[in-house]
Amino acid sequence: MVLSSNCSSSSPSKRIGPDSVDPAKSSKLLESVPRSNYTDVLNEFHPPKPGWYEELFAFVLNTATKSYEAEVARYKSEIFSSLRDKAQKIVEIGIGTGPNLSYYASNPDVEVVGIDPNQKMEKYARSSAESAGLPPSNFEFIHAVGEVIPLDDASVDAVVGTLVLCSVKDVSMTIQEIKRVLRPGGLYVFVEHVGAKEGKVLKFIQKILDPLQQTLADGCHLCRDTEGYISEAGFSRVELNTASLKKATFVNPHIYGVAYK
Ligand SMILES: C[S@@+](CC[C@H](N)C(=O)[O-])C[C@H]1O[C@@H](n2cnc3c(N)ncnc32)[C@H](O)[C@@H]1O
């Protein structure tokens, strides 16, 4: 699979190219990979980057997103409230520095598995977990990717993912993995930035900036039709809303919501 730099290929209806699902490959990976060692998978879906790049990206994410987080808080509060009393075991894909933990991890009975291919995120995520009041024994950080989640089928009550489907290498495969690990009735809570509508000036700008964004922001795509991927993934119900965030400038619009398995 090759990382796309072409905005126009990022649509779920065009199941060719880098974002396409190859079910045979997906299931082969799941069968062949020992649960204790995901290194090969990790390297395939998130090829190793220099340590300084990963450190810098983690540092920037931890320090430069405060005003964005303040603006997105009203939407996050809304969707994370749906986890209350419904989710004890939660996996967050692409947890990054852990900005969501304060929304759902205050209940001491909650167990959280955060997965991220960037090992340098771990110290920030652990610190966020501590600030959220989560006992260390209830938080696990796994160095892994969303395309092959190292958890059993139907093993979690909820999956959380914010600003991550823009960065995974294979969107369809990641969403199928989300569905696989969710128990029946489980919730997928998401916030994602997506590509602007075709014909808008913003889309024109996104197409120009997309290759640069991927280089600077660890594979983040500006133009993906993530809404289409989630809506067509076969969840029993999808509650999806759209918002435009001032602080996110050209990284807009955003979609946020809850999908139910
Ligand atoms: C823009 S950051 C968002 C982090 C965090 N979720 C947030 O809302 O601040 C994207 C995150 O996705 C992670 N990531 C990149 N590729 C991934 C993959 N294939 N699977 C899971 N996470 C991935 C990155 O390491 C990074 O932590």
The ligand as an SDF file (V2000), in Angstrom:
LIG
                    3D

 27 29  0  0  0  0  0  0  0  0999 V2000
   -3.4420   14.4700   14.9580 C   0  0  0  0  0  0  0  0  0  0  0  0
   -2.9210   13.2840   16.0890 S   0  0  0  0  0  0  0  0  0  0  0  0
   -4.3490   13.1700   17.1580 C   0  0  0  0  0  0  0  0  0  0  0  0
   -4.0230   12.6460   18.5060 C   0  0  0  0  0  0  0  0  0  0  0  0
   -5.1880   12.6410   19.5030 C   0  0  0  0  0  0  0  0  0  0  0  0
   -6.1770   11.6510   19.1540 N   0  0  0  0  0  0  0  0  0  0  0  0
   -5.8190   14.0110   19.5910 C   0  0  0  0  0  0  0  0  0  0  0  0
   -7.0380   14.1510   19.3730 O   0  0  0  0  0  0  0  0  0  0  0  0
   -5.1000   14.9660   19.9020 O   0  0  0  0  0  0  0  0  0  0  0  0
   -2.9860   11.7650   15.1680 C   0  0  0  0  0  0  0  0  0  0  0  0
   -2.5480   10.5820   16.0220 C   0  0  0  0  0  0  0  0  0  0  0  0
   -2.7430    9.3800   15.2740 O   0  0  0  0  0  0  0  0  0  0  0  0
   -1.6070    8.5650   15.4370 C   0  0  0  0  0  0  0  0  0  0  0  0
   -1.5530    7.6450   14.2940 N   0  0  0  0  0  0  0  0  0  0  0  0
   -0.9160    7.7900   13.1160 C   0  0  0  0  0  0  0  0  0  0  0  0
   -1.0970    6.7100   12.3460 N   0  0  0  0  0  0  0  0  0  0  0  0
   -1.8730    5.8600   13.0580 C   0  0  0  0  0  0  0  0  0  0  0  0
   -2.3860    4.5630   12.8140 C   0  0  0  0  0  0  0  0  0  0  0  0
   -2.1740    3.9410   11.6570 N   0  0  0  0  0  0  0  0  0  0  0  0
   -3.1270    3.9830   13.7780 N   0  0  0  0  0  0  0  0  0  0  0  0
   -3.3760    4.6160   14.9530 C   0  0  0  0  0  0  0  0  0  0  0  0
   -2.9110    5.8480   15.2360 N   0  0  0  0  0  0  0  0  0  0  0  0
   -2.1730    6.4500   14.3050 C   0  0  0  0  0  0  0  0  0  0  0  0
   -0.4570    9.5470   15.5420 C   0  0  0  0  0  0  0  0  0  0  0  0
    0.6890    8.9750   16.1230 O   0  0  0  0  0  0  0  0  0  0  0  0
   -1.0720   10.6370   16.3900 C   0  0  0  0  0  0  0  0  0  0  0  0
   -0.9330   10.3840   17.7650 O   0  0  0  0  0  0  0  0  0  0  0  0
  1  2  1  0
  2  3  1  0
  2 10  1  0
  3  4  1  0
  4  5  1  0
  5  6  1  0
  5  7  1  0
  7  8  2  0
  7  9  1  0
 10 11  1  0
 11 12  1  0
 11 26  1  0
 12 13  1  0
 13 14  1  0
 13 24  1  0
 14 15  1  0
 14 23  1  0
 15 16  2  0
 16 17  1  0
 17 18  1  0
 17 23  2  0
 18 19  1  0
 18 20  2  0
 20 21  1  0
 21 22  2  0
 22 23  1  0
 24 25  1  0
 24 26  1  0
 26 27  1  0
M  CHG  2   2   1   9  -1
M  END
$$$$
